[in-house]
Amino acid sequence: MTKLRLSVLDQTPVGEDHTPDQALRASVDLARAAEGLGYTRYWVAEHHDSPGFASSAPEILAGTLLAHTSRMRIGTGGVLLPRYDPAKVAEVFGVLASLHPGRVDLGIGRAGGPARDFPHRLARLHALLGEGGVVPHAPVPPQMWLLGAGRESARLAGMLGTEFAFGHFFSPTGGQEALEDYRDRLRTSTGARPGGALAVRVVTADSAGRAEELAQSLLLWRARKDLGEDGPLPSYETTRRHRWTGAELERAKVHRTALVSGAPEQVSAVLTALAASHGVDELIINTLTCDPADRRRSYELLAEAFALQAPDPHAAAPADASGLALQGQGQERSRPQVWSA
């Protein structure tokens, strides 16, 4: 079996008694740590008007992370395309990819506006990043990814010939069918080797007990959000003192099915099985905790459990066909790729 690759989806969570600027700096620290731990790529999300998330401008945060790392792929998961002119998105990522060749991912989300014209916007963006598109045209174009939680997005990704990741943490069922639809359309449209990835919400810690404490805090936050009380992620102390309502318990039970938590050996076994059942060789890990130290420790433990290998700091970056150094890990110059939520 192919060795699993792990990547990071960072929503830049704001914990109780923390500030958004602290959360943003924690994302920079985590990205630097993730590169040293051997993670393949690092994506930042886009959220607006949410006290629990600080990343409202993922293209700016991605640029900062590119400047603070040297080899890991950096990108978005994803830019909410219905909010923006595709030409502007292409220009922004053309600049990033020109400055950091071979390292930029452009993940696209379909939330934030009317969905009816999303396929047209996506196709226009794809074309603008190709030859004869916007200026600057990066020597190594950003890889576009479509991130979705349904079969419609999967089919669209396959027809366009882009990459696709299924959001298990949005919808823990239906991933196998969506990924099969994607692969079928991809074979028909491009003849490319089938791929796909799975985005999973995970919490682990040095003990199963501590992992459960962190999981309870996350579930309380998610339940409150569903019920209209959107706020920072609560601490364990707040969660421990909290008297759960029936509605909160019901919502937490629903979200528990989309959360993989426990001691590292338990989590790695579940994740390995999930990857196998979905036919993917890459898992994109999303972890939310109140304290950034707990989040970093969770990623450290996963790296150990999956025996990830840190990049050799003395090895020269590979070069693409144009002679430019590629600063990503094992990436080849290829067609743009795309993801949607």
C-alpha positions as CSV (number, residue, x, y, z in Angstrom):
1,M,0.0,0.0,0.0
2,T,1.2,3.5,-0.9
3,K,2.4,5.4,2.2
4,L,-0.2,8.0,3.2
5,R,0.7,11.7,2.9
6,L,-0.7,14.0,5.5
7,S,-1.5,17.7,4.9
8,V,-3.0,20.5,7.0
9,L,-6.2,22.5,6.6
10,D,-6.0,25.4,9.0
11,Q,-9.1,27.5,9.8
12,T,-7.1,29.7,12.1
13,P,-9.3,29.1,15.2
14,V,-9.7,31.8,17.9
15,G,-9.8,30.3,21.4
16,E,-11.5,31.6,24.4
17,D,-9.3,34.3,26.0
18,H,-7.2,34.6,22.8
19,T,-7.4,37.3,20.2
20,P,-7.5,37.1,16.4
21,D,-4.0,38.5,16.0
22,Q,-2.7,35.8,18.3
23,A,-4.6,33.2,16.2
24,L,-3.0,34.4,13.0
25,R,0.5,34.3,14.5
26,A,-0.3,30.8,15.8
27,S,-1.0,29.8,12.2
28,V,2.4,31.0,11.1
29,D,4.1,29.1,13.9
30,L,2.1,25.9,13.1
31,A,3.0,26.1,9.4
32,R,6.7,26.3,10.2
33,A,6.3,23.3,12.5
34,A,4.3,21.3,10.0
35,E,7.0,21.8,7.3
36,G,9.6,20.5,9.7
37,L,7.4,17.5,10.6
38,G,7.0,16.4,7.0
39,Y,3.5,17.5,6.1
40,T,2.9,17.7,2.3
41,R,0.8,20.9,2.0
42,Y,-0.7,23.6,4.3
43,W,-4.0,25.3,3.4
44,V,-5.7,28.2,5.1
45,A,-9.4,28.7,5.0
46,E,-11.7,31.7,4.4
47,H,-14.3,32.7,6.9
48,H,-16.2,35.9,7.4
49,D,-18.1,37.4,10.4
50,S,-17.2,34.4,12.7
51,P,-15.6,35.1,16.2
52,G,-14.2,31.6,16.1
53,F,-12.0,32.0,13.0
54,A,-9.5,34.7,12.1
55,S,-8.6,34.0,8.5
56,S,-10.8,36.4,6.4
57,A,-8.1,37.0,3.8
58,P,-6.5,33.6,3.0
59,E,-4.5,35.0,0.1
60,I,-2.7,37.3,2.4
61,L,-2.1,34.7,5.1
62,A,-0.9,32.2,2.4
63,G,1.6,34.8,1.2
64,T,2.9,35.2,4.7
65,L,3.2,31.5,5.2
66,L,5.1,31.1,1.9
67,A,7.6,33.7,3.2
68,H,8.0,31.8,6.5
69,T,8.5,28.3,4.9
70,S,10.8,27.0,2.1
71,R,9.6,23.7,0.7
72,M,6.0,22.7,1.8
73,R,3.2,23.6,-0.6
74,I,1.1,26.5,0.7
75,G,-2.4,27.4,-0.4
76,T,-6.1,28.0,0.3
77,G,-8.9,25.7,1.2
78,G,-10.5,27.7,-0.1
79,V,-11.0,31.1,-1.7
80,L,-14.8,31.6,-1.9
81,L,-15.0,32.3,-5.6
82,P,-18.6,33.6,-5.7
83,R,-17.5,36.6,-3.8
84,Y,-14.8,37.7,-6.3
85,D,-14.0,38.5,-9.8
86,P,-12.1,35.4,-11.2
87,A,-9.6,37.7,-12.9
88,K,-8.6,39.3,-9.6
89,V,-8.2,35.9,-8.0
90,A,-6.0,34.8,-11.0
91,E,-3.8,37.9,-10.7
92,V,-3.3,37.5,-6.9
93,F,-2.3,33.8,-7.3
94,G,-0.2,34.6,-10.4
95,V,1.9,36.9,-8.2
96,L,2.2,34.3,-5.4
97,A,3.2,31.6,-7.8
98,S,5.7,33.8,-9.6
99,L,7.4,34.6,-6.3
100,H,7.2,31.0,-5.0
101,P,7.3,28.7,-8.1
102,G,6.1,25.2,-7.6
103,R,4.7,25.8,-4.1
104,V,1.3,27.5,-4.5
105,D,-2.1,25.7,-4.3
106,L,-5.3,27.6,-5.2
107,G,-8.2,25.9,-3.4
108,I,-11.6,27.1,-4.4
109,G,-14.9,27.1,-2.4
110,R,-18.3,27.7,-3.8
111,A,-19.9,29.3,-0.7
112,G,-20.4,33.0,-0.3
113,G,-22.8,33.8,-3.1
114,P,-25.2,32.4,-5.8
115,A,-24.1,28.9,-6.9
116,R,-25.8,28.9,-10.3
117,D,-22.8,30.6,-12.1
118,F,-20.1,28.8,-10.1
119,P,-19.2,26.4,-12.9
120,H,-18.7,29.3,-15.3
121,R,-16.6,31.3,-12.8
122,L,-14.5,28.2,-12.1
123,A,-13.9,27.6,-15.8
124,R,-13.0,31.2,-16.4
125,L,-10.5,31.2,-13.5
126,H,-9.0,28.0,-14.8
127,A,-8.5,29.5,-18.3
128,L,-7.1,32.8,-16.9
129,L,-4.3,30.8,-15.1
130,G,-3.3,29.1,-18.4
131,E,-1.2,30.3,-21.2
132,G,-2.3,33.7,-22.5
133,G,-4.2,34.4,-19.3
134,V,-3.6,37.1,-16.8
135,V,-0.4,39.0,-16.1
136,P,1.8,37.9,-14.4
137,H,1.6,34.4,-15.9
138,A,3.6,32.3,-13.4
139,P,6.2,30.0,-15.0
140,V,4.8,27.3,-12.7
141,P,1.0,28.0,-12.4
142,P,-0.7,27.5,-9.0
143,Q,-2.3,24.1,-8.6
144,M,-6.1,24.5,-8.5
145,W,-8.1,22.2,-6.2
146,L,-11.9,21.8,-5.9
147,L,-12.9,21.0,-2.3
148,G,-16.5,19.7,-2.0
149,A,-18.8,17.6,0.1
150,G,-21.1,16.3,-2.6
151,R,-21.2,14.5,-6.0
152,E,-21.9,17.7,-8.0
153,S,-18.5,19.2,-7.1
154,A,-16.8,15.9,-7.7
155,R,-18.3,15.6,-11.2
156,L,-17.3,19.2,-12.0
157,A,-13.7,18.6,-10.9
158,G,-13.6,15.5,-13.0
159,M,-14.9,17.3,-16.1
160,L,-12.5,20.2,-15.8
161,G,-9.6,17.8,-15.1
162,T,-8.7,19.3,-11.8
163,E,-7.9,17.7,-8.4
164,F,-10.6,17.1,-5.9
165,A,-10.8,16.6,-2.1
166,F,-13.9,15.4,-0.4
167,G,-14.8,17.2,2.9
168,H,-15.4,14.3,5.3
169,F,-15.7,16.8,8.2
170,F,-18.6,18.5,6.3
171,S,-20.3,15.2,5.4
172,P,-18.9,11.9,6.9
173,T,-21.0,9.9,4.4
174,G,-21.1,9.9,0.6
175,G,-17.3,10.3,0.1
176,Q,-16.8,7.0,-1.6
177,E,-19.5,7.7,-4.2
178,A,-18.3,11.3,-4.8
179,L,-14.7,10.2,-5.3
180,E,-15.8,7.5,-7.7
181,D,-17.8,10.0,-9.7
182,Y,-14.8,12.2,-9.8
183,R,-12.5,9.5,-11.0
184,D,-14.9,8.3,-13.6
185,R,-15.3,11.8,-15.1
186,L,-11.6,12.4,-14.9
187,R,-10.8,9.3,-16.8
188,T,-13.3,10.3,-19.5
189,S,-12.2,13.9,-19.8
190,T,-8.5,13.7,-19.5
191,G,-7.4,10.1,-19.2
192,A,-5.4,11.2,-16.2
193,R,-4.5,8.9,-13.3
194,P,-7.3,8.9,-10.8
195,G,-6.5,10.6,-7.5
196,G,-8.4,12.5,-4.9
197,A,-7.9,13.4,-1.2
198,L,-10.0,13.3,2.0
199,A,-10.3,16.2,4.4
200,V,-10.8,14.9,7.9
201,R,-11.3,16.6,11.3
202,V,-9.0,15.1,13.9
203,V,-8.0,15.6,17.5
204,T,-5.4,13.6,19.3
205,A,-3.3,14.0,22.4
206,D,-0.8,12.2,24.6
207,S,-3.6,10.2,26.2
208,A,-7.1,9.2,25.2
209,G,-8.5,11.1,28.2
210,R,-6.9,14.3,27.1
211,A,-8.0,13.8,23.5
212,E,-11.6,13.4,24.8
213,E,-11.3,16.6,26.8
214,L,-10.3,18.5,23.6
215,A,-13.0,16.7,21.6
216,Q,-15.7,17.8,24.1
217,S,-14.6,21.4,23.8
218,L,-14.7,21.3,20.0
219,L,-18.2,19.6,20.0
220,L,-19.6,22.2,22.4
221,W,-18.3,25.0,20.2
222,R,-19.8,23.3,17.1
223,A,-23.1,22.6,18.8
224,R,-23.4,26.2,19.9
225,K,-22.6,27.5,16.4
226,D,-25.4,25.3,15.0
227,L,-27.8,26.8,17.5
228,G,-26.9,30.4,16.7
229,E,-24.3,31.1,19.4
230,D,-21.2,31.7,17.3
231,G,-18.1,32.4,19.5
232,P,-14.5,31.4,20.2
233,L,-13.6,27.8,20.9
234,P,-14.2,27.2,24.6
235,S,-11.5,26.0,27.0
236,Y,-11.7,22.6,28.7
237,E,-12.4,24.4,32.0
238,T,-15.4,26.1,30.4
239,T,-16.6,22.9,28.8
240,R,-16.2,21.0,32.1
241,R,-18.4,23.5,34.0
242,H,-20.9,23.7,31.2
243,R,-24.4,22.2,31.7
244,W,-25.3,20.9,28.3
245,T,-28.9,21.4,27.0
246,G,-30.7,18.7,25.1
247,A,-30.4,20.6,21.9
248,E,-26.6,20.9,22.4
249,L,-26.2,17.2,23.1
250,E,-28.2,16.4,20.0
251,R,-26.0,18.6,17.8
252,A,-22.8,17.3,19.4
253,K,-23.9,13.7,18.6
254,V,-24.4,14.6,15.0
255,H,-20.9,16.2,14.7
256,R,-19.2,13.4,16.6
257,T,-19.6,11.2,13.6
258,A,-17.4,13.6,11.6
259,L,-14.7,13.8,14.2
260,V,-11.8,11.3,14.6
261,S,-10.4,11.5,18.1
262,G,-8.5,9.5,20.6
263,A,-4.9,8.5,21.4
264,P,-2.5,8.5,18.4
265,E,-2.6,4.8,17.8
266,Q,-6.4,4.8,17.8
267,V,-6.6,7.8,15.5
268,S,-4.0,6.5,13.0
269,A,-5.8,3.2,12.7
270,V,-9.1,5.0,11.9
271,L,-7.5,7.4,9.5
272,T,-5.7,4.5,7.7
273,A,-9.0,2.7,7.3
274,L,-10.7,5.8,6.0
275,A,-8.1,6.4,3.4
276,A,-8.3,2.8,2.2
277,S,-12.1,2.8,2.0
278,H,-12.1,6.1,0.0
279,G,-9.1,5.0,-2.2
280,V,-7.0,8.1,-1.4
281,D,-3.3,8.4,-0.5
282,E,-3.6,11.8,1.0
283,L,-5.4,13.0,4.1
284,I,-5.9,16.7,4.8
285,I,-6.1,17.1,8.6
286,N,-8.2,19.8,10.2
287,T,-7.7,20.3,14.0
288,L,-9.5,22.9,16.1
289,T,-8.5,23.5,19.8
290,C,-8.8,26.5,22.1
291,D,-5.1,26.5,22.9
292,P,-2.6,26.6,20.0
293,A,-0.2,24.4,21.9
294,D,-2.8,21.5,22.0
295,R,-3.3,21.9,18.2
296,R,0.4,21.8,17.5
297,R,0.8,18.7,19.7
298,S,-1.9,16.9,17.9
299,Y,-0.1,17.5,14.6
300,E,3.2,16.4,16.1
301,L,1.7,13.1,17.4
302,L,0.1,12.4,14.0
303,A,3.4,13.0,12.3
304,E,5.0,10.4,14.7
305,A,2.2,7.9,14.2
306,F,2.5,8.0,10.4
307,A,6.3,8.2,10.4
308,L,6.4,11.4,8.4
309,Q,9.8,12.4,7.3
310,A,11.1,16.0,7.6
311,P,12.6,17.5,4.4
312,D,16.4,17.5,4.2
313,P,17.4,21.2,4.8
314,H,20.6,20.7,2.9
315,A,19.0,19.1,-0.3
316,A,18.7,21.3,-3.3
317,A,15.1,22.1,-4.4
318,P,14.2,20.2,-7.6
319,A,13.9,22.1,-10.9
320,D,11.1,22.1,-13.3
321,A,11.4,22.0,-17.1
322,S,12.0,25.8,-17.3
323,G,15.0,25.5,-15.0
324,L,13.3,27.3,-12.1
325,A,13.8,25.7,-8.7
326,L,10.7,24.0,-7.4
327,Q,10.4,24.6,-3.7
328,G,7.6,22.1,-3.2
329,Q,7.9,18.5,-2.2
330,G,8.0,16.2,-5.2
331,Q,5.7,18.4,-7.3
332,E,5.9,18.3,-11.1
333,R,5.0,21.1,-13.5
334,S,1.5,20.2,-14.7
335,R,-1.9,21.5,-15.4
336,P,-3.6,23.8,-12.9
337,Q,-5.7,21.9,-10.3
338,V,-8.9,23.0,-8.2
339,W,-11.0,22.2,-4.8
340,S,-14.7,23.5,-3.7
341,A,-16.7,23.6,-0.5
